[in-house]
Amino acid sequence: MRTVSRRRFLGQGAAGAAAITLGARVVGAQEWAKAILEKSPRKKEWVTVKNGARNVDSFVAYPQSAAKAPGIVVIHEIFGMTDWVQNVTDEFAAAGWVAIAPDLLSGMTPDGKPARNLAMSGAGGMINKLPPDQITADLNACVDYVKGLPSCNGKVSVVGFSWGGSQCFRFATNRKDLAAALVFYGSGPDAADMARIQAPVYGFYGGNDARIGASIPATQQGMTAANKVFEPVTYEGAGHGFMRGGSDPGGSEADKKAREAAWVRLKSIAGSQK
């Protein structure tokens, strides 16, 4: 496992801080996500994944299938383990994956209570202070956990959103046996680190996301130079966080359209891993 440079990780933290500033008022209450999740017919449960002495609180959702399915690790936004994160994890199960979403703030709260009970406004600052090696180790533990489930076929991907998208891309430089990395509006790693990526990387970006959009050409150049698979798709008119925004009943039509198109692509990827 390679330790990410402090400059690079702090840069990702700065991007996360921008997401907090721009997105907190948009995230708001997520009663709609909780209501959708409660109606889901799929099996869902909270499990404890062991990472050495750490207990990583993780949400697991299972597809309704008798056949073994691919697995996927879902990395949350900088807002933490929100109702929407649990809902989208269930949606990945509906698309055919055994999905697990680790709460990367597990055990990090001052009062020792489950981190998923934190207010979203308080999660971001804590997430930006997480040690990058701890994040990698937590994600490794979750890949191993889902890969070992009887319902998993052994092919495990990783997906992340915004801050989680950047962590997804970074994790792909540290884990060689991933089936795919699905990066939603996250920045890429340093070009020097791209040589270690073994999995194909599929990017999902919003056309109205200037900050992340400006980084795509350099990421494409670095991945091409390293002879790695990077397939970015930009959804015109969609903003940063369009998967969440497109799920929200009050979201924009552009975000809803982008979300629908992204799910068509995701389901195709899931089908190729069965």
C-alpha positions in Angstrom: 0.0 0.0 0.0 1.4 3.4 -1.0 0.9 6.4 1.3 -0.6 9.3 -0.6 1.3 12.5 -0.5 0.1 15.0 2.1 -0.2 17.7 -0.5 -2.4 15.5 -2.7 -4.6 14.4 0.2 -5.0 17.9 1.5 -6.0 19.0 -2.0 -8.7 16.4 -2.0 -9.8 17.8 1.4 -10.0 21.2 0.0 -12.2 19.9 -2.8 -14.3 18.3 -0.1 -14.5 21.6 1.8 -15.8 23.2 -1.4 -18.4 20.5 -1.7 -19.5 21.2 1.8 -19.9 24.9 1.1 -21.7 24.4 -2.2 -23.7 21.4 -1.3 -24.8 21.5 2.3 -27.8 23.6 1.6 -28.7 21.3 -1.3 -28.3 18.0 0.6 -30.7 19.1 3.4 -33.1 16.7 5.0 -33.4 13.4 3.2 -36.7 12.0 4.4 -37.4 11.2 0.8 -34.4 8.9 0.6 -35.4 7.2 3.9 -38.9 6.7 2.6 -37.7 5.0 -0.6 -35.3 2.8 1.4 -38.1 1.6 3.8 -40.1 0.4 0.8 -37.3 -1.6 -0.7 -38.0 -5.4 -0.8 -34.3 -6.3 -0.7 -32.5 -7.7 2.3 -30.4 -5.0 4.1 -28.4 -5.1 7.3 -25.7 -3.3 9.3 -22.6 -5.4 9.8 -19.2 -4.8 11.6 -16.2 -5.2 9.4 -12.9 -5.7 11.2 -9.9 -3.7 10.2 -7.3 -4.8 12.8 -8.5 -3.2 16.0 -11.0 -1.0 14.1 -14.7 -1.9 13.8 -16.1 -0.4 10.6 -19.8 0.1 10.7 -21.1 -1.0 7.2 -24.4 -1.1 5.5 -25.0 -4.1 3.2 -27.7 -4.6 0.6 -28.3 -7.8 -1.3 -29.8 -8.4 -4.8 -32.9 -10.5 -5.2 -31.2 -13.4 -7.0 -30.4 -17.0 -6.4 -27.2 -16.7 -8.5 -24.0 -15.4 -7.1 -23.5 -11.7 -7.9 -20.6 -9.3 -8.2 -19.8 -7.1 -5.2 -19.3 -3.4 -4.9 -17.9 -1.1 -2.2 -19.8 2.2 -2.0 -17.8 5.2 -0.7 -19.9 8.0 0.7 -19.7 11.7 0.0 -18.1 14.1 2.5 -21.5 14.4 4.2 -21.0 10.9 5.7 -23.3 8.0 5.9 -26.5 9.8 5.0 -29.9 8.3 4.2 -29.2 8.8 0.5 -26.0 6.8 0.7 -27.9 3.9 2.2 -30.6 4.3 -0.5 -28.1 4.3 -3.4 -26.4 1.3 -1.9 -29.7 -0.5 -2.1 -30.0 0.7 -5.7 -26.7 -0.9 -6.5 -28.2 -4.1 -5.1 -31.2 -3.7 -7.3 -28.8 -3.3 -10.3 -27.2 -6.7 -9.5 -24.4 -6.1 -7.0 -23.9 -7.2 -3.4 -23.3 -3.7 -2.1 -21.5 -2.6 1.0 -21.1 1.0 2.2 -18.6 1.5 5.0 -19.1 4.4 7.4 -15.5 5.7 7.2 -16.1 7.8 10.4 -16.7 4.6 12.4 -15.2 5.0 15.9 -14.1 8.6 15.2 -16.9 10.4 17.0 -16.1 12.2 20.3 -19.1 10.5 22.1 -18.5 7.1 20.6 -22.0 7.0 19.1 -22.4 5.6 15.5 -21.1 8.1 13.1 -24.2 7.7 10.9 -26.1 9.7 13.6 -23.9 12.8 13.0 -25.4 15.9 11.4 -24.2 16.2 7.9 -22.8 19.7 8.7 -20.5 18.1 11.2 -19.3 15.1 9.2 -17.2 17.0 6.6 -14.7 18.5 8.9 -14.1 15.1 10.5 -13.8 13.3 7.2 -11.1 15.7 6.0 -9.0 14.7 9.0 -9.2 11.0 8.4 -5.7 9.4 7.8 -5.5 8.3 4.1 -3.9 5.0 5.1 -6.8 4.3 7.5 -9.3 4.9 4.6 -7.4 2.5 2.4 -7.3 -0.1 5.1 -11.0 0.2 5.8 -11.8 -0.1 2.1 -9.5 -3.1 1.8 -11.3 -4.8 4.7 -14.7 -4.2 3.0 -13.5 -5.6 -0.3 -12.3 -8.7 1.5 -15.6 -8.9 3.5 -17.9 -8.7 0.5 -15.6 -11.0 -1.6 -15.9 -13.6 1.1 -19.7 -13.6 1.2 -21.4 -16.8 -0.1 -23.6 -14.6 -2.4 -20.6 -12.9 -4.1 -19.0 -14.3 -7.2 -15.6 -12.9 -6.2 -15.6 -9.9 -8.6 -15.6 -6.7 -6.6 -15.7 -3.1 -7.8 -15.6 0.2 -6.0 -17.7 3.3 -6.5 -17.6 6.7 -4.9 -19.3 10.1 -5.0 -17.6 13.5 -4.9 -15.1 13.2 -2.1 -15.8 9.4 -2.3 -15.2 9.5 -6.0 -11.7 10.9 -5.4 -11.1 8.2 -2.8 -12.4 5.6 -5.2 -9.8 6.7 -7.8 -7.1 6.7 -5.2 -8.1 3.3 -3.9 -7.7 1.9 -7.4 -4.0 2.7 -7.2 -3.7 0.6 -4.0 -5.8 -2.4 -4.8 -4.9 -4.6 -7.7 -7.7 -7.1 -7.9 -10.6 -4.7 -8.4 -13.1 -5.5 -11.2 -13.7 -1.8 -11.9 -13.5 1.7 -10.3 -16.6 3.8 -10.8 -15.7 7.5 -10.2 -18.6 9.9 -9.8 -17.4 13.6 -10.1 -14.2 12.9 -8.2 -10.7 14.1 -9.1 -7.9 11.7 -10.2 -4.7 10.7 -8.4 -1.2 12.0 -9.2 -0.1 10.9 -12.7 2.8 9.0 -11.1 0.4 6.8 -9.1 -1.7 5.9 -12.2 0.8 3.2 -13.3 -0.3 1.0 -10.4 -4.0 1.0 -11.4 -5.0 -2.4 -12.8 -8.8 -2.0 -13.0 -10.7 -0.1 -15.7 -11.9 3.3 -14.5 -15.2 4.6 -15.6 -15.9 8.3 -14.9 -19.3 10.0 -14.5 -19.2 13.8 -14.6 -21.6 16.7 -14.7 -21.4 19.2 -17.5 -22.1 22.1 -15.1 -19.3 21.0 -12.7 -16.5 23.4 -13.8 -14.1 22.5 -10.9 -14.0 18.8 -11.5 -14.6 19.1 -15.3 -11.4 21.2 -15.6 -9.4 18.2 -14.1 -10.6 15.6 -16.6 -8.2 16.4 -19.5 -5.1 16.0 -17.3 -6.5 12.8 -15.8 -7.2 11.5 -19.3 -3.7 12.4 -20.4 -2.1 10.7 -17.4 -4.2 7.5 -17.7 -3.4 7.3 -21.5 0.3 7.8 -20.8 0.2 5.0 -18.3 -1.7 2.8 -20.8 -4.7 2.5 -18.4 -8.4 2.2 -19.2 -10.2 5.5 -18.4 -13.6 6.1 -19.9 -15.2 9.3 -18.8 -18.7 10.4 -19.7 -19.9 13.9 -19.1 -23.7 14.5 -18.8 -24.5 17.9 -20.2 -26.5 20.2 -17.9 -25.9 18.1 -14.8 -24.3 19.6 -11.8 -21.9 18.2 -9.1 -23.7 15.6 -7.1 -26.2 14.8 -9.8 -26.8 11.2 -8.6 -28.1 12.5 -5.3 -29.7 15.6 -6.8 -31.4 13.4 -9.5 -32.9 11.2 -6.8 -34.3 14.1 -4.9 -37.9 14.9 -5.9 -37.0 18.5 -5.9 -33.9 18.0 -8.1 -33.3 19.6 -11.5 -34.5 17.9 -14.7 -30.9 17.8 -15.9 -29.7 16.0 -12.8 -32.6 13.5 -13.1 -31.8 12.8 -16.8 -28.1 12.3 -16.0 -28.9 10.0 -13.2 -31.1 7.9 -15.4 -28.4 7.7 -18.1 -25.8 6.8 -15.5 -27.9 3.9 -14.2 -28.2 2.5 -17.7 -24.4 2.5 -17.9 -24.0 1.1 -14.4 -26.4 -1.8 -15.1 -24.4 -2.6 -18.2 -21.2 -2.8 -16.2 -22.9 -5.0 -13.6 -24.1 -7.3 -16.3 -20.6 -7.7 -17.6 -19.3 -8.9 -14.2 -21.8 -11.7 -13.7 
